[in-house]
Amino acid sequence: MADGSNRQTRITSSHWGAFEVDVEGDRIVATRPFAPDPAPSRIPDILPAAVHHRTRVARPAIRRGWLDRRERAGRGAEDFVELPWDEALDIAAAEIDRIRKTHGNEAIFGGSYGWGSAGRFHHAQSQVHRFLNAVGGYVSSFGSYSTGCAQAIMPHVFGVDFLKLLYECQDGWQVIHDNTETLVMFGGINPKNSQVSMGGVTEHETAGWIDRFVAKGMHCVNIGPQRVDAPGGCEWLPVRPGSDTTLMLALAHVLEEEGLTDRAFLDRCSVGFERFRPYLMGETDGQPKSPDWAAPICGVEPETIRALARRMASTRTLITVAWSLQRAEHGEQPYWMSAVLAAMLGQIGLPGGGVGYGYGAIGGVGKALIGLRGVTFSQFANPVKKVIPVARIGDMLRHPGGPYDFNGRRDTYPDIRLIYWAGGNPYHHHQDLNALHEAWAQPETVIVNEPWWTATAKRADIVFPATTPYEREDIGRSPLDDYLFHMPQLIPPVGEARDDYSIFAGLAERMGEGQVFTGGRSAEEWMGLLYEEYRGFAAEQGIEVPDLDTLKEKNWIKLPIQADGPNRTLFPPFRENPEGAPLPTPSGRIEIFSETIAGFGYDDCPGHPVWLPPSEWLGAATGDAPLHLVSPQPGDKLHSQLESALADVPGARPETLVIHPDDAAPRGIATGDLLRVFNARGACRARAQVSTDIHAGVVALPTGAWFGDPGGNIDPDGNPNVLTRDVGTSRLGQGSSAHTALVQVARLEG
């Protein structure tokens, strides 16, 4: 619509929700919240500045050293030569063709992370993988940095794909509200993180539900190093990072010692408790996992542990576990142990009881919706079967041909000669970025589609300017949301940007696979076809969806797919009849002891949950690195998106580091001081915020600041991943260990 001037207003969607956009000419000039959203994110406020920022990639660019000499060493430091589209596409297509013909498609790594756009057709991950499969395939990755460890361990415990568990099986907010009496939140439930969700979250409800829980008298316990990881009104139980498994074991010990374990449930619905119990009670190692044992490790008093265990046994209790707990060395253990603790309470399958994962991690978890297939652009089948755990990219580049273990399989890393990345920024997600920067010099060629000159784009050889979601038409739809959007093209492409489909169509045509990739259709034709397929799927489930022309006219609709009710609970049929509705585990039951995992022979992930101290935590602190660093998600953006414009805000950079007064005082640190945060892996700047809302001995520095240029001795804007360890969670999960890091902090003089 127009407001009488040349300003046009439309509504679009994003991973952080829907919002109104004002456009004047070819510029986005303002945004406003979407009216039906009860708690809209403020992330879009910075959007106009970000979309038109000076850091946009204006036209195709090739790094000078690679163009002249195919030199690898200058990534991140050298300048780029801008070329016409046809010439740049010719060069890139010839290089991809050379690599696949000389070294095979197993020498190509297809990197993407799926967060590029909430639009379902211009989904960067689908686009790059479809293109690479059209030209012979690529080495792919398993899991995500957010949940890779959980995606490996939880199918062994419950037999269900972890994402299916999150999105289709867990209690909805209404069920929790109506039934739960005690909510025990390991890692909290943080509304800041729930601003975003894959594909979008239109009505932000997490904070409102927690407020309702507290108002009705539900006892909500936030267990973690930061008070702010749960809304006000929740009891805060400060715990040292990396020690949650000891607290869970101690709670279980109280249940068993005081006769509060639900043996009937364990006998009917689980296997292996008799193998786990001797460890719990200290019969195998001489150390009972009692509250007195756990207290000095986790920092919670023994009587507090006992009181909590008794309350959990006497009330309808839901244990929730944040994604952050599995992003640490031995991250499999708290996830597995939380399931064991819930099984011992005997409440799995009861409304508002048992265990749940990822509430608050993204806005979609907790929304009870009917599963409705989305708008999906086929990626084709991948002819290359080589797959690596996503967080092991650095090791793959450092050790081609080297062996590694993963989830019971022994394999070797491929020899990657070409990386093609679209829709992500590994220099945000990955750990130990200085080491990654060195490993990044190994491939012969790196190609990136990217709207901005991120750290990843600067470390590429060929950079194609990609459109943002506001410069192309798309369909917004998420299985975790009950809204459907037509996302109109709001402005013309900035500079010479093209959408990923156009870029890959041009490359595929040059490689003789244009018809395979495009199917002879334009982007507009594909969207019409995929949308009609989606309407057909919806109709099969009795859900009426308007035709595309009507959706374009309306801009958005709310779908009637809400599924509140007692059946939206974890495994109720299984609880009722374990024999008739078994879980898809080898035993058909919850696996407290896993014969499968035990058979792998991993000392870092044995056959039942155990306490394994991380290599870096407060129990192993040194004078050189005495503080435990946690690196939570940022509150002002999604991952590192929009960072270019945020960095222009006066005082916004370097990032803020939260530190306890007991740690700040001896270092002479006051709120607002510039800091140097450092360890043997690297150093970064930060701005101090002294607060009692964090556990003493712990500091928190959000992720998302763009990694600085190499050559300096300190990252200027505060990227914590110059400090984090690049090691797998264990040989089973091989996930990210971002929260296993010790650092030192000092005032930055001068």
C-alpha positions in Angstrom: 0.0 0.0 0.0 1.0 3.6 -0.4 0.7 6.5 2.1 0.0 9.3 -0.4 3.6 10.0 -1.2 6.1 7.8 -3.1 6.5 5.6 0.0 5.2 2.0 -0.4 4.6 -0.3 2.6 4.6 -4.1 2.5 4.9 -6.9 4.9 7.6 -9.6 4.6 9.0 -12.4 6.7 12.4 -13.3 8.1 14.0 -15.8 10.4 13.3 -13.3 13.2 9.7 -12.8 12.3 7.4 -10.7 10.1 7.6 -6.9 9.9 6.4 -4.0 7.8 8.8 -2.4 5.4 8.6 1.1 4.0 10.2 1.6 0.6 11.0 4.9 -1.2 12.3 4.4 -4.8 15.0 1.8 -4.7 15.7 2.1 -0.9 14.3 0.5 2.2 13.8 3.5 4.6 12.0 2.1 7.7 10.6 -1.0 9.3 7.9 -1.5 11.9 6.6 -4.5 13.9 4.0 -6.8 12.5 0.8 -6.0 14.4 -0.3 -9.6 15.4 3.1 -10.3 17.0 2.7 -10.0 20.8 6.5 -9.5 21.4 8.2 -8.4 18.1 11.9 -8.6 17.7 13.8 -5.3 17.3 16.3 -6.9 15.0 14.7 -5.4 11.8 15.4 -1.9 13.2 18.9 -2.0 11.7 17.7 -3.5 8.4 17.6 -0.3 6.2 21.2 0.5 7.1 22.4 -3.1 6.6 20.8 -3.6 3.2 22.3 -0.4 1.8 25.6 -0.7 3.7 28.9 0.2 2.1 30.1 -3.4 2.8 27.7 -4.8 0.2 29.4 -6.8 -2.6 28.7 -4.6 -5.6 29.8 -6.8 -8.5 31.6 -10.1 -9.2 35.1 -10.0 -7.7 38.1 -12.3 -7.9 41.1 -12.2 -5.6 44.1 -10.7 -7.4 46.6 -13.4 -6.4 44.3 -16.2 -7.4 43.4 -14.6 -10.7 47.0 -13.9 -11.7 48.8 -16.9 -10.2 46.2 -19.2 -8.6 47.9 -18.3 -5.4 46.2 -19.5 -2.2 48.2 -17.7 0.5 46.6 -14.2 0.2 43.1 -15.1 1.4 41.8 -12.5 3.8 44.5 -10.0 3.0 44.6 -9.4 -0.8 42.5 -7.0 -2.8 39.9 -8.2 -5.4 39.5 -7.4 -9.1 35.9 -6.7 -10.2 34.9 -8.4 -13.5 31.7 -8.5 -15.6 29.3 -11.3 -14.8 29.9 -13.4 -17.9 33.6 -13.4 -17.4 33.4 -14.2 -13.7 31.0 -17.0 -14.4 33.2 -18.4 -17.2 36.2 -18.5 -14.8 34.3 -20.1 -12.0 32.6 -22.7 -14.1 35.9 -23.7 -15.7 37.5 -24.1 -12.3 34.7 -26.2 -10.9 34.9 -28.3 -14.1 38.6 -28.7 -13.8 38.4 -29.8 -10.2 35.7 -32.4 -10.8 37.4 -33.9 -13.8 40.9 -33.9 -12.3 40.2 -34.9 -8.7 36.6 -36.1 -8.8 33.6 -34.6 -7.0 34.8 -35.9 -3.7 37.3 -33.0 -3.8 34.4 -30.5 -3.6 32.9 -29.4 -0.3 29.4 -27.8 -0.4 29.1 -25.4 2.5 25.9 -23.8 3.5 24.0 -23.2 6.7 20.4 -22.5 5.6 19.9 -19.2 7.5 20.4 -17.1 4.4 16.6 -16.4 3.9 13.3 -17.4 5.4 12.1 -17.7 1.8 11.6 -21.3 0.7 12.6 -21.1 -2.9 15.6 -18.8 -2.5 16.9 -21.0 0.3 20.7 -20.9 -0.2 21.3 -24.4 1.1 18.9 -26.0 -1.3 20.2 -23.9 -4.2 24.0 -24.7 -3.7 23.4 -28.4 -3.0 21.1 -28.8 -6.0 23.7 -27.2 -8.3 26.5 -29.3 -6.9 24.5 -32.5 -7.2 23.5 -31.5 -10.8 27.3 -31.4 -11.7 28.2 -34.7 -10.0 27.9 -34.2 -6.2 29.9 -32.9 -3.3 31.2 -33.8 0.2 28.4 -32.9 2.6 28.1 -32.4 6.3 26.0 -33.9 9.1 24.1 -31.9 11.7 24.5 -28.3 12.8 26.7 -26.3 15.1 23.6 -25.7 17.2 22.6 -29.3 17.7 25.1 -31.6 16.0 26.1 -33.5 19.2 22.4 -34.0 20.2 21.6 -35.1 16.7 24.1 -37.9 17.1 23.3 -39.1 20.7 19.6 -38.8 21.1 18.5 -41.3 18.4 20.4 -43.9 20.4 18.4 -43.0 23.5 14.9 -42.4 22.1 15.3 -43.8 18.6 13.9 -40.6 17.1 15.6 -38.1 14.9 16.5 -35.2 17.2 14.8 -32.5 15.0 11.7 -34.7 14.7 11.7 -35.0 18.5 11.9 -31.2 18.9 9.3 -30.3 16.3 6.7 -33.0 16.5 6.9 -34.9 19.8 7.5 -32.5 22.7 4.9 -30.8 24.9 3.4 -27.5 23.6 3.3 -24.4 25.7 -0.4 -24.9 26.6 0.2 -28.4 27.8 3.0 -27.3 30.0 0.9 -24.4 31.4 -2.0 -26.7 32.2 0.0 -29.6 33.7 3.5 -28.8 34.8 4.1 -28.0 38.5 7.9 -27.8 38.5 9.9 -26.7 35.5 13.6 -27.5 35.8 15.5 -25.6 33.1 19.1 -26.7 32.6 20.6 -23.8 30.6 17.4 -21.7 31.1 14.8 -20.7 28.6 15.9 -17.4 27.1 13.5 -15.2 25.2 16.5 -13.5 23.6 17.3 -16.7 21.7 13.7 -17.4 20.8 13.6 -14.2 18.7 14.6 -16.4 15.7 13.5 -19.7 14.3 14.3 -21.6 11.1 12.0 -20.2 8.4 10.5 -17.6 10.8 8.5 -17.2 14.0 5.6 -14.8 13.5 4.1 -14.6 17.0 6.9 -14.5 19.6 5.4 -16.2 22.6 8.2 -17.7 24.7 8.6 -14.8 27.3 4.8 -14.5 27.6 4.4 -18.2 28.4 7.1 -18.2 31.1 5.4 -15.1 32.6 2.1 -17.1 32.7 3.9 -20.1 34.2 5.2 -17.9 37.1 1.9 -16.1 37.5 0.0 -19.4 38.0 2.5 -20.5 40.7 4.5 -23.0 38.6 8.0 -23.4 40.3 10.5 -22.5 37.6 14.2 -23.2 38.2 16.8 -21.7 36.0 20.0 -23.8 36.2 23.0 -22.2 34.6 25.8 -19.6 34.9 23.6 -16.6 34.0 20.5 -15.3 35.7 19.3 -13.7 32.4 19.0 -17.1 30.8 15.4 -17.2 32.1 12.8 -14.4 32.6 12.2 -12.7 36.0 10.3 -14.7 38.5 12.3 -17.9 38.0 14.5 -19.2 40.8 18.2 -19.0 39.7 20.4 -21.9 40.7 24.0 -20.8 39.6 26.0 -23.8 38.2 29.5 -23.9 36.9 29.6 -24.4 33.1 30.3 -28.0 32.1 29.2 -29.5 35.3 25.4 -30.0 34.7 25.9 -33.8 34.4 27.1 -33.9 38.0 24.0 -32.1 39.2 21.8 -34.5 37.3 23.6 -37.5 38.7 23.3 -36.2 42.2 19.5 -35.6 41.7 19.3 -39.2 40.4 21.3 -40.4 43.4 18.8 -38.8 45.8 15.9 -40.5 44.0 17.5 -43.9 44.2 18.8 -43.5 47.8 15.5 -42.3 49.1 13.3 -44.8 47.3 11.8 -42.2 45.0 12.7 -43.9 41.7 9.7 -45.1 39.7 10.9 -48.7 39.2 7.6 -49.7 37.6 8.2 -47.2 34.8 11.8 -48.2 34.4 10.9 -51.9 34.1 8.2 -51.3 31.5 9.7 -48.5 29.4 13.5 -48.6 29.7 16.5 -50.9 29.4 19.8 -50.8 31.1 19.1 -49.2 34.5 20.7 -52.2 36.2 23.9 -51.5 34.3 23.8 -47.7 35.2 22.8 -48.0 38.8 26.2 -49.4 40.1 27.9 -46.4 38.6 25.4 -44.0 40.1 25.7 -45.6 43.6 29.5 -45.8 43.4 29.7 -49.6 43.4 31.9 -49.7 40.3 34.3 -46.9 41.0 34.0 -46.4 44.8 32.4 -42.9 44.4 28.7 -42.5 45.0 27.4 -39.7 42.8 25.8 -38.1 45.8 25.0 -34.4 46.4 28.0 -34.2 48.7 30.2 -35.4 45.8 28.5 -33.1 43.2 28.4 -29.9 45.3 32.1 -28.9 45.1 32.1 -29.7 41.3 28.9 -27.9 40.2 28.7 -25.3 43.0 25.2 -26.2 44.3 24.8 -27.0 48.0 24.0 -30.6 48.9 20.7 -29.8 50.7 19.6 -27.6 47.8 20.1 -30.6 45.5 18.2 -33.0 47.9 15.3 -30.5 48.2 15.1 -30.1 44.4 15.1 -33.9 43.9 12.3 -34.4 46.4 10.3 -31.7 44.8 10.8 -33.2 41.3 9.6 -36.6 42.6 6.5 -35.2 44.3 5.2 -32.9 41.6 4.5 -33.1 37.8 8.0 -32.1 36.6 9.3 -31.2 33.2 13.1 -31.1 32.7 14.2 -28.9 29.8 17.7 -28.8 28.4 19.1 -25.9 26.4 21.1 -26.5 23.2 24.1 -24.9 24.8 24.8 -27.8 27.1 25.6 -30.1 24.2 27.9 -27.5 22.6 30.7 -28.5 25.0 33.2 -31.2 25.4 31.3 -34.4 26.4 28.1 -32.6 25.5 26.4 -36.0 24.9 26.4 -36.7 28.7 24.0 -34.0 30.0 21.6 -34.8 27.2 21.6 -38.5 27.8 21.6 -38.1 31.6 18.6 -35.7 31.4 16.6 -38.5 29.7 17.7 -41.0 32.4 16.7 -38.6 35.2 13.3 -38.1 33.6 12.9 -41.9 33.2 13.7 -42.4 36.9 11.0 -39.9 37.8 8.6 -42.0 35.6 6.9 -39.0 34.0 7.8 -39.4 30.4 4.6 -39.7 28.4 2.5 -37.7 30.9 1.3 -34.2 29.9 3.7 -31.6 31.3 6.1 -34.2 32.6 9.3 -35.9 31.4 12.0 -34.1 29.4 12.2 -31.7 26.5 15.0 -30.1 24.6 15.6 -26.6 23.0 12.7 -24.6 24.5 13.8 -21.0 24.1 16.7 -22.0 21.7 14.5 -21.0 18.8 11.0 -19.5 18.8 9.4 -22.5 17.1 10.0 -25.0 19.9 6.9 -25.1 22.1 4.5 -24.2 19.3 2.1 -27.2 18.9 1.2 -27.4 15.2 -0.1 -30.0 12.8 2.8 -31.1 10.6 2.3 -29.7 7.2 4.9 -30.2 4.5 6.6 -27.0 3.3 7.5 -25.4 0.0 10.6 -27.4 -1.0 13.0 -27.1 -3.9 14.6 -30.5 -4.5 18.3 -30.7 -4.0 18.5 -34.0 -6.0 20.3 -37.1 -4.6 24.0 -36.6 -3.9 26.1 -39.1 -5.9 29.0 -38.5 -3.4 28.5 -40.5 -0.2 31.3 -38.9 1.9 29.9 -37.0 4.8 31.7 -35.3 7.7 30.4 -33.9 11.0 29.7 -30.2 10.4 31.9 -29.0 13.2 35.0 -30.9 11.9 35.5 -28.7 8.8 38.8 -27.4 10.2 40.1 -30.9 10.8 39.0 -31.9 7.3 41.1 -29.1 5.8 44.1 -29.7 8.1 44.2 -33.5 7.7 43.2 -34.7 4.3 43.3 -38.5 4.3 43.5 -38.6 8.1 41.3 -41.0 10.1 38.5 -40.0 12.4 35.7 -41.7 14.4 32.1 -40.6 14.3 29.1 -42.3 15.8 30.4 -45.9 15.4 32.0 -45.3 12.0 35.7 -45.1 11.2 36.4 -42.9 8.1 39.0 -40.7 6.6 38.8 -37.0 5.7 38.5 -36.2 2.0 41.1 -34.1 0.2 39.1 -31.0 -0.5 40.4 -28.9 -3.5 37.4 -26.6 -3.9 34.9 -25.1 -1.4 31.6 -23.6 -2.6 29.8 -21.7 0.2 26.4 -20.0 0.0 24.1 -18.9 2.7 26.4 -18.9 5.7 29.5 -17.6 7.4 31.8 -20.3 8.9 33.9 -17.5 10.4 31.0 -16.9 12.7 30.1 -20.5 13.5 33.4 -22.3 13.8 35.8 -22.4 16.7 39.4 -21.3 17.0 39.2 -19.0 14.0 42.9 -18.3 13.9 43.5 -22.0 13.3 40.6 -22.1 10.7 42.2 -19.2 8.9 45.4 -21.2 8.5 43.5 -24.4 7.4 41.5 -22.3 4.9 44.6 -21.9 2.8 44.6 -25.6 1.9 42.0 -25.8 -0.9 43.0 -24.7 -4.3 39.8 -22.6 -4.8 37.1 -21.0 -2.6 33.9 -19.6 -4.2 31.3 -17.7 -2.2 27.9 -16.2 -2.9 27.4 -13.4 -0.4 25.6 -10.0 -0.1 28.3 -8.5 2.2 32.0 -8.5 2.5 32.0 -10.9 5.5 35.2 -12.6 6.8 34.3 -15.6 4.7 33.9 -13.5 1.5 37.2 -11.8 2.2 38.8 -15.3 2.4 37.3 -16.4 -0.9 38.9 -16.5 -4.3 35.7 -15.8 -6.3 32.9 -13.8 -4.8 29.5 -13.5 -6.5 27.2 -10.7 -5.1 24.0 -12.3 -3.9 20.7 -10.6 -3.3 19.2 -10.2 0.1 15.6 -11.5 0.7 14.3 -8.0 0.1 15.6 -7.9 -3.5 13.7 -11.0 -4.8 10.3 -12.6 -4.6 9.7 -15.7 -2.4 7.3 -17.7 -0.3 7.7 -17.6 3.5 6.7 -20.8 5.3 8.1 -22.7 8.3 6.8 -26.0 9.7 7.4 -24.4 13.1 5.0 -21.5 12.3 1.3 -21.1 11.5 1.7 -18.2 9.1 2.2 -18.2 5.3 3.7 -15.2 3.5 4.2 -13.9 0.1 7.5 -12.2 0.3 7.4 -9.5 -2.4 10.5 -8.1 -4.1 10.7 -4.8 -2.2 13.6 -3.1 -4.0 15.8 -3.8 -7.1 19.0 -5.7 -6.5 21.7 -3.6 -4.9 24.6 -3.1 -7.2 24.9 -6.0 -9.7 23.6 -8.6 -7.2 21.8 -11.7 -8.5 19.9 -14.3 -6.7 21.5 -17.7 -6.1 19.2 -19.4 -8.6 20.4 -17.1 -11.4 24.1 -17.6 -10.3 23.9 -21.4 -10.3 21.8 -21.5 -13.5 24.6 -19.5 -15.2 27.3 -21.9 -13.9 25.3 -25.0 -14.7 24.7 -23.8 -18.3 28.4 -23.3 -18.8 29.1 -26.8 -17.5 26.6 -28.5 -19.7 24.1 -29.1 -16.9 21.8 -26.1 -17.3 18.7 -28.1 -18.2 19.3 -30.4 -15.2 19.6 -27.6 -12.7 16.7 -25.4 -14.0 14.4 -28.0 -15.5 13.8 -25.4 -18.1 11.9 -23.1 -15.6 12.5 -19.6 -14.4 12.5 -18.8 -10.7 8.9 -17.4 -11.0 7.8 -20.6 -12.7 9.4 -22.8 -10.0 7.7 -20.8 -7.2 4.3 -21.3 -8.9 4.9 -25.0 -9.3 6.2 -25.6 -5.8 3.4 -23.5 -4.3 0.8 -25.6 -6.1 2.4 -28.8 -4.8 2.2 -27.3 -1.3 -1.4 -26.5 -1.7 -2.0 -30.1 -2.8 -0.3 -31.5 0.3 -2.3 -29.1 2.5 -5.6 -30.2 0.8 -4.7 -33.9 1.5 -4.7 -32.9 5.2 -8.0 -31.0 4.9 -6.3 -27.6 5.1 -7.4 -25.0 2.5 -4.6 -22.7 1.2 -5.4 -19.8 -1.2 -4.0 -19.8 -4.7 -0.8 -17.8 -5.2 -2.5 -14.8 -6.8 -4.7 -14.5 -3.8 -1.8 -14.9 -1.4 0.1 -12.1 -3.2 -2.9 -9.9 -2.8 -3.4 -10.6 0.9 0.4 -10.7 1.5 0.0 -13.2 4.4 -2.5 -15.6 6.0 -2.7 -17.5 9.3 -3.1 -21.2 8.8 -5.5 -23.3 10.9 -2.9 -25.8 12.0 -2.8 -25.3 15.8 -2.6 -28.6 17.6 -3.0 -27.8 21.3 -4.1 -30.6 23.5 -2.9 -33.4 25.8 -1.7 -35.6 22.9 1.1 -33.1 22.1 3.3 -34.8 24.7 6.4 -36.9 24.4 5.6 -40.5 23.6 2.1 -41.0 25.3 1.3 -44.1 23.2 4.6 -45.7 24.1 4.0 -45.0 27.8 0.5 -46.6 27.6 1.7 -49.6 25.7 5.5 -50.1 25.3 5.0 -53.4 23.6 2.4 -52.3 21.1 3.9 -48.9 20.4 7.7 -49.4 20.9 10.3 -46.7 20.3 12.5 -47.2 17.3 15.6 -48.1 19.5 17.2 -51.5 19.2 15.3 -52.6 22.4 12.1 -50.7 21.6 12.5 -48.8 24.9 14.4 -45.8 26.3 18.0 -46.8 26.4 19.6 -46.0 29.7 22.4 -48.3 28.8 23.1 -48.6 25.0 24.7 -51.8 23.8 25.2 -50.1 20.5 27.3 -47.2 22.0 29.1 -49.6 24.3 30.1 -51.6 21.3 31.8 -48.6 19.8 34.4 -48.7 22.5 34.7 -45.0 23.0 36.3 -44.0 26.3 34.9 -40.5 25.8 31.3 -41.8 25.5 30.8 -45.2 27.2 27.6 -47.2 27.3 25.7 -45.1 29.8 25.8 -41.5 31.0 28.9 -40.6 33.1 30.6 -37.5 34.4 33.7 -36.7 32.3 35.5 -33.5 33.2 36.1 -31.2 30.2 39.7 -30.4 29.4 39.0 -26.7 30.1 36.6 -25.7 32.9 36.8 -24.1 36.3 38.0 -27.4 37.8 41.1 -27.2 35.6 41.6 -23.4 35.6 45.2 -22.0 35.7 46.7 -18.7 36.5 47.1 -18.0 32.8 43.5 -18.9 32.0 41.4 -18.7 35.2 38.0 -17.8 33.8 35.4 -19.9 32.0 34.2 -18.3 28.8 30.6 -18.9 27.6 29.6 -17.5 24.2 25.8 -17.1 24.0 23.8 -16.0 21.0 23.6 -12.3 20.4 20.4 -10.4 21.2 20.7 -7.8 18.4 20.9 -10.0 15.3 20.7 -13.5 14.0 24.2 -15.1 14.2 26.4 -12.6 12.4 23.8 -11.2 10.0 23.4 -7.4 9.8 26.6 -7.0 11.8 28.1 -4.5 9.3 25.5 -1.9 10.2 25.4 -2.7 13.9 29.2 -2.1 14.0 28.5 1.5 12.9 26.4 2.2 16.0 28.4 4.4 18.4 29.6 2.3 21.3 28.3 -1.0 20.0 31.7 -2.4 19.3 33.7 -4.1 20.6 31.1 -6.5 22.0 30.2 -6.5 25.7 31.7 -9.0 28.1 29.8 -9.7 31.3 32.0 -10.3 34.3 31.2 -10.8 38.0 32.3 -8.1 40.5 34.5 -10.6 42.3 36.5 -11.2 39.1 36.4 -7.5 38.0 37.6 -5.9 41.2 41.1 -7.6 41.5 41.7 -6.7 37.8 40.7 -3.1 38.3 37.8 -3.5 35.8 34.7 -1.2 35.8 31.7 -1.2 33.6 32.6 0.5 30.3 36.3 -0.3 30.4 37.9 -1.7 27.3 39.3 -5.2 27.8 41.7 -7.7 26.4 40.3 -11.2 26.5 42.9 -13.8 25.7 44.3 -17.3 25.9 46.9 -19.4 24.0 44.6 -19.5 20.9 44.0 -15.8 20.5 42.8 -12.5 21.8 40.0 -10.1 21.3 38.8 -6.7 22.5 35.6 -6.4 24.6 33.7 -3.8 26.6 33.2 -4.6 30.3 29.8 -5.0 32.0 30.2 -5.8 35.7 27.2 -7.7 36.9 26.1 -10.1 39.7 23.8 -11.9 37.2 26.7 -14.2 36.2 28.4 -16.9 38.2 31.8 -15.9 39.7 34.6 -17.3 37.6 32.6 -17.1 34.4 32.5 -14.5 31.7 30.0 -14.2 28.8 30.9 -12.8 25.4 28.2 -13.0 22.7 29.0 -14.4 19.3 28.4 -12.5 16.0 31.0 -9.9 15.7 32.8 -10.3 12.3 36.2 -11.9 12.6 38.9 -9.3 12.0 41.6 -9.2 9.4 44.6 -11.5 10.0 48.0 -10.1 10.9 47.0 -8.3 14.1 47.4 -9.7 17.5 43.9 -9.0 18.7 40.5 -9.3 17.1 39.1 -5.7 17.2 35.3 -6.2 17.6 35.1 -9.1 20.1 34.6 -12.4 18.3 34.7 -15.1 21.0 35.6 -17.8 18.5 39.2 -16.6 18.4 39.3 -18.1 21.9 37.2 -21.3 21.7 38.6 -24.8 21.2 38.1 -26.6 17.9 37.7 -30.2 19.2 34.8 -32.6 18.9 32.4 -33.2 21.8 33.4 -36.9 21.7 34.1 -39.5 19.1 30.4 -40.3 19.1 29.0 -36.8 18.4 31.9 -34.8 17.1 29.9 -31.7 17.7 31.0 -28.1 18.5 32.7 -27.6 21.9 32.3 -23.8 21.9 31.6 -23.6 25.6 34.7 -25.5 26.7 37.2 -22.6 26.9 39.2 -20.9 29.6 40.5 -17.3 29.2 42.1 -14.4 31.0 40.8 -10.9 31.1 42.7 -7.7 31.6 42.0 -3.9 31.1 43.2 -2.8 27.7 45.5 0.1 28.4 46.2 2.8 25.8 
